[in-house]
């Protein structure tokens, strides 16, 4: 088969799948944005997208569709060049629908089977919109904006042959007619890499070394922001650190915005929330790591005694399942993405997202009684190995799914 992957930040969710398909003898090509510097063993082409500035006043609720469809046009033109210059006609196209890249590909290659990675469908009610009244306005305007943001996602699926979602809850955000087009298969966790290691060590920026067995509390996200509960975690910290004077707190994440809006004023979320609580913290024991290389993240999960993971009802982070695979005692927010994969008092602990007192008490107890809670970490790893293991569970299913759309397949 000839397979084309499209993702503005390739490899993204196709990190393992694209090379595995190439190893099985398929001709695999990827197309990504020129601004993406990530590398992959598969042949990767790049398109240059220089969109015109969108006037919010003119486009109003259609501004998201305008931006996404503009990118879709750029990608379609790049695909025309690939078709005309190289005679490349894919059997299967697999692209992420989030940025409009797949919108017009059936016009370029009408005979190709098109699969979209359907990560999330914006909704006005029942998901992230209006979940956190402190930082989000909520009313009819916000509901209409969310519905408008979903226009390109619905169109992407309507023009596709099928879609793939990573979790049942994320699939459930799509309207019923679109949900019926989706197969649910997670990207997978490499549980050989993400595994307990009693010899793990992490060197902090100041030179201090943390080892497995130390009293370490971890919090990890791509960016530190309310969507991932940074504000709740930081507000819980003063009581935790007062009760556990030897605890070291390691926080990983950038100071940008992955989801939602930037905070008011010039400061980022990191400093805005930190300034609120820093007078009640021993900052010598709070370590902001920024963004770290993956091997450092692995080691950090291996030395963590307790790991806090919070999220709005939104996309589930890879890091949570990876923390479970490492045998961490995960304390997660009682929100739909988390409760799908974490069973309270069996594979981890759940706390209501906004219950700051509950977060302080639960994390303090997890730090204070590691022997009592270790069985939860063991059970968490067993769960991930049984249900989300890359090699034995997810990757074989993903390969079969994609290959079923080839010539003679039943996809």
N, C-alpha and C positions, 0 to 999 in steps of 0.2 A: 504493500500500500504506500501511497504518497500522503503524508500527513503534515498539515500546516498548523502550528500553534501561534496564537496571537495574544499578546499580553504586553501592555505598555511598560511593565516592570518584569518582563520575562527573566528567569523562569517562574517566579511567583509560585502559584499552586501546582505548576507542572515540573517542579524541581526534579522529582524522581521519575515521573511518568514519561516525559519526553525522551530522556536517555534510554530508559528501559525499552521503549518501542523501537528505538534505533538499534539496540542490541539484538532485538528479535528480527532484524533484517528489513525493517521498513525504512523508507526514505523520509527522514524527519527534517523539517525546516521550521525555523521560528522567525517571527517578525515582531520587532519591538521599537520603542521610541529611541531616537538618537541620544536623548538625555539619560537613558538607562545604561549604566556601566557594568552591570552584573554579567558574569560570564557563564557559559554553559558549554558542555561538550558537543552539543548538536549545532549544526550550521545556523547562525543567527544573522538575519538581515535587519536593517534599521530604516525607519521612516522618519522624516523631519516634519514636525508639526509646529507651524507658526500661526496660531489662530488669531483672527482679528479680535480686538477687544469687544466684549459684550457689554452693551449699555443696559444695566438693570432696569432703568426706567422704561426703556423701549420694549425690552423682551418680557418684563414682568415675570409671571409664573413659568414662562417658556424658556427662561435663561439657561436652566440645566440642559434641556433638550437641545438648545442652540449650541451649547459648548460640546455636548457629546456627539451630536450629529456632525458638527464640523470635524471632529476627530475621525468619525466614521468615513467621511468623504476623503480625508487625507489617506487613511488606511486603504480604502478602495482603490484610490489612484496608485498607491504603491503596489497593490496586488495586480493591477492592470499591467504595470511595468514588469513584474515578475512573470506574468502570463505571456506577455508579448515578446519579451527579450529572451526568456529561457524556455518558453513553451511549457511552463509548469502548470499542471492541472491537478490539484489535490483530489484524492478520493474522500478525505475527511478533513474538515477544518474544525479546530477546537480553540475557542477563544473566550476570554473573560468578558462578560457583558457589561461590566461596571462603568466603562468609559466610552461606550458607543462604538468600539472598534469593529464589532461584528455586524453592524446595522445593514451594510450594503454589499456584503460579500456574495450573497446569492445572485446579485446582479452581475458580478464578475465571473463567477463559476457556478452556473445554474445546476450543473450535474453533481456538484460536490455535496456530501452530507455535512451539515453544519450542526455542531454541538456547542452549546454555550455553558460556561461555568456560571451558574446562577447563585451568587453568594448571599444576596439579601434583596428584598423588595420593600421599598419605603412605604410606610403606612402612616396614616394620620392618627390612628388609635391602636393601642395594643402592643406597641414595640417601643422604640427609643423616644419618639416624639412625645413631649410632655411628661416623661418619666421623672425628671429631676426639676421640680419647680424653682429651685434656687437659681439655676443657671439657664433655664429654658422658659421662655414665654409659651403659653399654650392657649389656643383659642381657634376659632374657625380659620383665621389666616394661616396659622402654622399647619393645620390639617390640610388645607388646600396646597400649601407649598410642598408638603411631603408627597401628596398625590401627584403634583406636577413633576417632582423629581423622579417619579417612577415611570414616566412615559417611555423613556428610551429602554428601560428594562423590559417592559411589556412587549414593546416592538421587537426587541432582540429575540425574545423567545418565540413570538408569533412567526418570525421569519426563519426559525431554526427547525431542525428535525427532532431535537431532543435537548434536554438540559441536565446538568449535574449539580447537585447541592451537597455540601459537606456534612450537614447535620439535619436531623428531622425537623428541629425547630426552625432553622433557617429556611428550609423548604416550605414550612407552614406559613411563612410570611407572604408567599405568593398567592394570588387569587386562585380559587379552585380550578378554573379551566387551565391555568398555567401550571398549577401544582401537579396536575395529572401528567404533564410532560417531563417531570423531573424524576431522576433516579438519585438516591442518596448513597453516596460513598465518600468517606472521609479521605483526605489527602494522605493520611498515615503518619505514624510516629516511628522513627528508627529506634526501637527499644534496645538494640545492641549498643548504640552510642549513648542514648539517654537511659542510663541504668545506674543503680546504686554503686558507689565506689568509696569504700572506707578509707582509701588513701588520697582522696581528693583534697586539693589545696587551691585557695584563691588569694592572690596578692592584691591588696587594696592600693589605691593611688598613693597613699602615704607610706606604703611599704609594709604595713601590718599584714600578716598572713592568717587567714582563716582556714580551719581544717574541719573535716567531717567529725562530728561530735561536739563542736563548739556551739555556743548558744547564738544562733544566727537566725534572724528574721528577714525574709526576702519579699520584695515587691518588684514585679517586672512588667513593663509594657513598652511598646514601640515609642510612645510619647506619654508624658505624664499629664493627664487631663481628666476632667470629670467623667467622660464616657467610660473610662476604666477605673473609676472610683478613687483616683488619687486624693481628692479632697477628703473623702471619708477615712481613708487609711491614715493620712497625716493627722487628722483630728483625733484619731484613736491612739496615736503614738505617745503623747505625754503620759497617759496613765500606764501604758505598757512599759515604758522605759523607767518610770518611777518604781514600778513593782519589780522590775527585773534589771537591777543595776549593772549586771555583767553582759546584758544582751547587746549584740552588734546588729544594726539595721542596715541592710544593703538594698539600695533602690536603683534599679536600672531603667533607663528610658530617656528619650530626648526631650527638649523643651519646645518642640513644635506642636502642631495640631494635626492629628491623623483623622479625627472625626469631630463633628460639631464645629463650633465657632471658637475663635480666639477670645481671650478674656478682654474685658474692657480695660482701656489704658495701654500703656507701653509695655508693661511687664508680661511675661508668659505665665502659664498656669503654675509652673514649678515654683517660682518665687512668690507669686500672689498667695498661694496657699501656705508655703513655708513661712512667710512673714507673719501669718496669722498665729502660728504655733511655736515659732522658734524660741521664744523666751521661756517656754516650758520644756524644752528639749536639751539634752546633753548632746550638742552637735558634734562632739568628738566621737560619738558612737553612731552617728548617722552618716552613711557613706553614699553619696550620689555618684554613680559610675558613668552616667550618660549612656550612650549606646556602646555595646561591647561586642567583640567578635564572638561567633557562635561557640567556639571551644571554651571561652570564659563563662558564657552562660551555662553550658553543660556543667562545668565544675562548680559553679555557684549553686545550681540546683542540687548537686551532690553533697554540698556542705550545709545546706539549709536545714534547720530544725523545724521551722514552720514557714509556710509560704502563703501569702495573702493574694487572692485573685478576686477582683470585683469587675463587673461589667454591667452597663445598662442592658436591657433586652435588645441585643444587637449581635454582631458576628462573634463567635467564640474564638478566642486567641489560641494559636498553636501552643503558646507557652504553658497554658494550663494543663493540657494533656501531657506535655513533655515533663512538667513538674511531677505529675502523678506517676509517669513512667520511671522517673528517677527515684521514686519511693518517698517523695516529700509528703509531709502531713499538710495537706492543702486545706485552707479555710477559704471557702468560696461564698460569693453573694448568692442569696436565694432568688436568683433570676433565671428565666427560662433557659438561656443557653447553658448555664452551669448545671442546673438540676437535671438536665438530660444525661449528663455524664458523671455526676458526683452524687453518691447516695449518702445522706447524712448519717453519721456515726458508723458507717460501714466502710466507705472508701474515702472519707474526709469529713469535714464539718461545714455546715451551712449557717450563715448569719444573714438576717435581713439587711439589704443594701444600706439603708440609712441608719441602722442601729449602731451608733458610735460606741455606746457603752457596751453593747454586745460584742463588737469587734475587739475592744480593749480586753474584755474579760476572757474571750475565747482564745485570742492569740497569746495572752499572758499565761493561760493554763497550758496551752500547747508547748510553750517554751519551758515552763516549770516542770512538766511531767513527760519528758520524752519517752521513757520506757512504757508509760501507760498508753501513749498515742502511736507508738511505732507500728502496731498491727494495722492501723489505718493506712499508713504509708505502704506497707507490704501489700495490703488488699488493693490499694489504688494501682500499684504496678501490675498486679495480676489482672485487674480489669482492663487496663490499656493493652497489655500483651494479648489478651483474649479477644479484644474487640477492635483495636485500632493499630495493631502492629503492621508496619509498612510491608515487610517481606512476606508474611504469611497470610495476612488478611486483606489489606487495602490495595496494595499494588496489583496482586493477581486479579482482583475484581475490576480495578480500573483498566487494566490491559484488556481483559475480556470485553468490557463495556465498549471501549474505543474500537477494538477489532470487529465487534459485531456490526459496525456501520460500514465496513469495507465491502467490496464486491462479493455478492453471495451471502452476506451477513443478514441477520434478522433485526438489526437495530432500526 
